[in-house]
Amino acid sequence: MLLGSILHFLKRNIRFFGLPLVYLSIILLAAFYFFGLTNHNALLFPIILIPVGIWNYIYQERHWGDY
């Protein structure tokens, strides 16, 4: 039930996740550098989220906007 409602929410609102993913990634990168976690594999997570967020933003702009 909970998973179904989460998936329904994501399907309805996926077009709003492009730039917030990029912002979240930058905040995570800054936090990792601030706390000295630069030699861990967790640093790859925000690095992967940045292109995903940019791709999502461009895709949604092309799909919903006058791009």
VMD Tcl script that builds the backbone (N, CA, C; Angstrom):
set m [mol new atoms 201]
animate dup $m
set s [atomselect $m all]
$s set {name element resname resid chain x y z} {
  {N N MET 1 A 0.822 -1.196 0.000}
  {CA C MET 1 A 0.000 0.000 0.000}
  {C C MET 1 A 0.862 1.254 0.000}
  {N N LEU 2 A 1.835 1.281 0.896}
  {CA C LEU 2 A 2.701 2.450 0.973}
  {C C LEU 2 A 3.551 2.592 -0.283}
  {N N LEU 3 A 4.087 1.477 -0.769}
  {CA C LEU 3 A 4.904 1.518 -1.983}
  {C C LEU 3 A 4.079 1.972 -3.181}
  {N N GLY 4 A 2.837 1.512 -3.262}
  {CA C GLY 4 A 1.965 1.927 -4.358}
  {C C GLY 4 A 1.668 3.408 -4.322}
  {N N SER 5 A 1.461 3.958 -3.133}
  {CA C SER 5 A 1.187 5.396 -3.041}
  {C C SER 5 A 2.436 6.216 -3.345}
  {N N ILE 6 A 3.613 5.707 -2.962}
  {CA C ILE 6 A 4.864 6.404 -3.288}
  {C C ILE 6 A 5.084 6.403 -4.794}
  {N N LEU 7 A 4.873 5.259 -5.440}
  {CA C LEU 7 A 5.046 5.181 -6.893}
  {C C LEU 7 A 4.035 6.069 -7.622}
  {N N HIS 8 A 2.812 6.112 -7.116}
  {CA C HIS 8 A 1.797 6.989 -7.721}
  {C C HIS 8 A 2.201 8.457 -7.594}
  {N N PHE 9 A 2.725 8.828 -6.434}
  {CA C PHE 9 A 3.193 10.200 -6.232}
  {C C PHE 9 A 4.340 10.531 -7.181}
  {N N LEU 10 A 5.293 9.599 -7.336}
  {CA C LEU 10 A 6.430 9.837 -8.218}
  {C C LEU 10 A 5.993 9.953 -9.675}
  {N N LYS 11 A 5.053 9.123 -10.099}
  {CA C LYS 11 A 4.579 9.190 -11.480}
  {C C LYS 11 A 3.871 10.508 -11.770}
  {N N ARG 12 A 3.101 10.995 -10.811}
  {CA C ARG 12 A 2.373 12.243 -11.019}
  {C C ARG 12 A 3.279 13.462 -10.985}
  {N N ASN 13 A 4.342 13.422 -10.192}
  {CA C ASN 13 A 5.150 14.614 -9.947}
  {C C ASN 13 A 6.586 14.495 -10.428}
  {N N ILE 14 A 6.871 13.572 -11.335}
  {CA C ILE 14 A 8.249 13.382 -11.790}
  {C C ILE 14 A 8.798 14.627 -12.478}
  {N N ARG 15 A 7.942 15.425 -13.058}
  {CA C ARG 15 A 8.428 16.596 -13.786}
  {C C ARG 15 A 8.957 17.682 -12.866}
  {N N PHE 16 A 8.716 17.563 -11.575}
  {CA C PHE 16 A 9.205 18.567 -10.627}
  {C C PHE 16 A 10.507 18.163 -9.946}
  {N N PHE 17 A 11.111 17.042 -10.334}
  {CA C PHE 17 A 12.285 16.534 -9.641}
  {C C PHE 17 A 13.604 16.842 -10.336}
  {N N GLY 18 A 13.612 17.520 -11.454}
  {CA C GLY 18 A 14.850 17.755 -12.195}
  {C C GLY 18 A 15.832 18.631 -11.452}
  {N N LEU 19 A 15.494 19.883 -11.268}
  {CA C LEU 19 A 16.401 20.809 -10.595}
  {C C LEU 19 A 16.556 20.529 -9.109}
  {N N PRO 20 A 15.510 20.111 -8.392}
  {CA C PRO 20 A 15.755 19.759 -6.984}
  {C C PRO 20 A 16.763 18.625 -6.800}
  {N N LEU 21 A 16.838 17.687 -7.746}
  {CA C LEU 21 A 17.870 16.646 -7.660}
  {C C LEU 21 A 19.262 17.244 -7.797}
  {N N VAL 22 A 19.410 18.212 -8.674}
  {CA C VAL 22 A 20.706 18.863 -8.839}
  {C C VAL 22 A 21.059 19.634 -7.570}
  {N N TYR 23 A 20.097 20.362 -7.017}
  {CA C TYR 23 A 20.351 21.128 -5.787}
  {C C TYR 23 A 20.695 20.198 -4.624}
  {N N LEU 24 A 19.958 19.097 -4.498}
  {CA C LEU 24 A 20.244 18.135 -3.443}
  {C C LEU 24 A 21.634 17.535 -3.615}
  {N N SER 25 A 22.022 17.267 -4.838}
  {CA C SER 25 A 23.348 16.703 -5.107}
  {C C SER 25 A 24.447 17.664 -4.708}
  {N N ILE 26 A 24.268 18.927 -5.008}
  {CA C ILE 26 A 25.284 19.921 -4.656}
  {C C ILE 26 A 25.382 20.070 -3.143}
  {N N ILE 27 A 24.250 20.034 -2.461}
  {CA C ILE 27 A 24.270 20.105 -0.998}
  {C C ILE 27 A 24.965 18.874 -0.412}
  {N N LEU 28 A 24.682 17.692 -0.973}
  {CA C LEU 28 A 25.347 16.478 -0.499}
  {C C LEU 28 A 26.848 16.516 -0.751}
  {N N LEU 29 A 27.253 16.997 -1.930}
  {CA C LEU 29 A 28.683 17.111 -2.217}
  {C C LEU 29 A 29.368 18.051 -1.228}
  {N N ALA 30 A 28.734 19.181 -0.961}
  {CA C ALA 30 A 29.306 20.133 -0.006}
  {C C ALA 30 A 29.390 19.521 1.391}
  {N N ALA 31 A 28.361 18.777 1.783}
  {CA C ALA 31 A 28.370 18.134 3.105}
  {C C ALA 31 A 29.468 17.077 3.182}
  {N N PHE 32 A 29.637 16.289 2.117}
  {CA C PHE 32 A 30.686 15.275 2.125}
  {C C PHE 32 A 32.066 15.912 2.242}
  {N N TYR 33 A 32.296 17.002 1.527}
  {CA C TYR 33 A 33.592 17.672 1.623}
  {C C TYR 33 A 33.773 18.345 2.973}
  {N N PHE 34 A 32.699 18.888 3.529}
  {CA C PHE 34 A 32.780 19.558 4.823}
  {C C PHE 34 A 33.129 18.563 5.928}
  {N N PHE 35 A 32.542 17.371 5.880}
  {CA C PHE 35 A 32.788 16.361 6.906}
  {C C PHE 35 A 33.974 15.455 6.583}
  {N N GLY 36 A 34.658 15.709 5.478}
  {CA C GLY 36 A 35.859 14.949 5.146}
  {C C GLY 36 A 35.591 13.549 4.628}
  {N N LEU 37 A 34.476 13.332 3.987}
  {CA C LEU 37 A 34.134 12.010 3.468}
  {C C LEU 37 A 34.458 11.902 1.978}
  {N N THR 38 A 35.614 12.389 1.601}
  {CA C THR 38 A 35.951 12.436 0.176}
  {C C THR 38 A 36.549 11.133 -0.341}
  {N N ASN 39 A 36.916 10.211 0.533}
  {CA C ASN 39 A 37.515 8.966 0.056}
  {C C ASN 39 A 36.566 7.785 0.194}
  {N N HIS 40 A 35.265 8.050 0.181}
  {CA C HIS 40 A 34.269 6.991 0.305}
  {C C HIS 40 A 33.472 6.861 -0.997}
  {N N ASN 41 A 32.900 5.690 -1.195}
  {CA C ASN 41 A 32.091 5.464 -2.389}
  {C C ASN 41 A 30.775 6.215 -2.350}
  {N N ALA 42 A 30.367 6.696 -1.190}
  {CA C ALA 42 A 29.125 7.460 -1.079}
  {C C ALA 42 A 29.201 8.756 -1.866}
  {N N LEU 43 A 30.404 9.204 -2.166}
  {CA C LEU 43 A 30.584 10.418 -2.956}
  {C C LEU 43 A 30.083 10.239 -4.382}
  {N N LEU 44 A 29.991 9.002 -4.855}
  {CA C LEU 44 A 29.498 8.747 -6.200}
  {C C LEU 44 A 28.005 9.016 -6.331}
  {N N PHE 45 A 27.262 8.882 -5.234}
  {CA C PHE 45 A 25.817 9.074 -5.280}
  {C C PHE 45 A 25.434 10.481 -5.746}
  {N N PRO 46 A 25.968 11.559 -5.153}
  {CA C PRO 46 A 25.603 12.887 -5.672}
  {C C PRO 46 A 26.170 13.154 -7.065}
  {N N ILE 47 A 27.295 12.540 -7.384}
  {CA C ILE 47 A 27.865 12.737 -8.717}
  {C C ILE 47 A 26.963 12.111 -9.774}
  {N N ILE 48 A 26.305 11.016 -9.438}
  {CA C ILE 48 A 25.363 10.385 -10.363}
  {C C ILE 48 A 24.050 11.161 -10.418}
  {N N LEU 49 A 23.630 11.735 -9.290}
  {CA C LEU 49 A 22.364 12.453 -9.247}
  {C C LEU 49 A 22.383 13.738 -10.077}
  {N N ILE 50 A 23.532 14.371 -10.222}
  {CA C ILE 50 A 23.599 15.625 -10.986}
  {C C ILE 50 A 23.218 15.412 -12.447}
  {N N PRO 51 A 23.837 14.463 -13.181}
  {CA C PRO 51 A 23.406 14.260 -14.575}
  {C C PRO 51 A 21.972 13.743 -14.691}
  {N N VAL 52 A 21.530 12.935 -13.720}
  {CA C VAL 52 A 20.150 12.453 -13.748}
  {C C VAL 52 A 19.181 13.619 -13.607}
  {N N GLY 53 A 19.476 14.538 -12.700}
  {CA C GLY 53 A 18.628 15.713 -12.519}
  {C C GLY 53 A 18.624 16.613 -13.736}
  {N N ILE 54 A 19.790 16.812 -14.339}
  {CA C ILE 54 A 19.871 17.643 -15.542}
  {C C ILE 54 A 19.113 16.990 -16.691}
  {N N TRP 55 A 19.291 15.664 -16.854}
  {CA C TRP 55 A 18.572 14.962 -17.917}
  {C C TRP 55 A 17.072 15.048 -17.697}
  {N N ASN 56 A 16.629 14.869 -16.463}
  {CA C ASN 56 A 15.203 14.928 -16.161}
  {C C ASN 56 A 14.653 16.323 -16.444}
  {N N TYR 57 A 15.394 17.347 -16.087}
  {CA C TYR 57 A 14.946 18.715 -16.339}
  {C C TYR 57 A 14.820 18.985 -17.837}
  {N N ILE 58 A 15.829 18.590 -18.607}
  {CA C ILE 58 A 15.793 18.819 -20.056}
  {C C ILE 58 A 14.672 18.014 -20.702}
  {N N TYR 59 A 14.518 16.757 -20.282}
  {CA C TYR 59 A 13.453 15.924 -20.841}
  {C C TYR 59 A 12.077 16.521 -20.570}
  {N N GLN 60 A 11.864 16.971 -19.353}
  {CA C GLN 60 A 10.560 17.538 -19.006}
  {C C GLN 60 A 10.319 18.865 -19.706}
  {N N GLU 61 A 11.356 19.671 -19.883}
  {CA C GLU 61 A 11.195 20.927 -20.615}
  {C C GLU 61 A 10.833 20.663 -22.075}
  {N N ARG 62 A 11.451 19.670 -22.655}
  {CA C ARG 62 A 11.116 19.338 -24.044}
  {C C ARG 62 A 9.713 18.755 -24.157}
  {N N HIS 63 A 9.323 17.976 -23.169}
  {CA C HIS 63 A 8.032 17.305 -23.214}
  {C C HIS 63 A 6.876 18.256 -22.880}
  {N N TRP 64 A 7.030 19.075 -21.860}
  {CA C TRP 64 A 5.924 19.908 -21.379}
  {C C TRP 64 A 6.014 21.351 -21.847}
  {N N GLY 65 A 7.185 21.811 -22.224}
  {CA C GLY 65 A 7.340 23.227 -22.564}
  {C C GLY 65 A 7.449 23.466 -24.055}
  {N N ASP 66 A 7.750 24.680 -24.395}
  {CA C ASP 66 A 7.963 25.088 -25.777}
  {C C ASP 66 A 9.435 25.153 -26.075}
  {N N TYR 67 A 10.136 24.083 -25.867}
  {CA C TYR 67 A 11.589 24.044 -26.031}
  {C C TYR 67 A 11.953 23.886 -27.494}
}
mol reanalyze $m
mol bondsrecalc $m
mol representation Tube
mol addrep $m
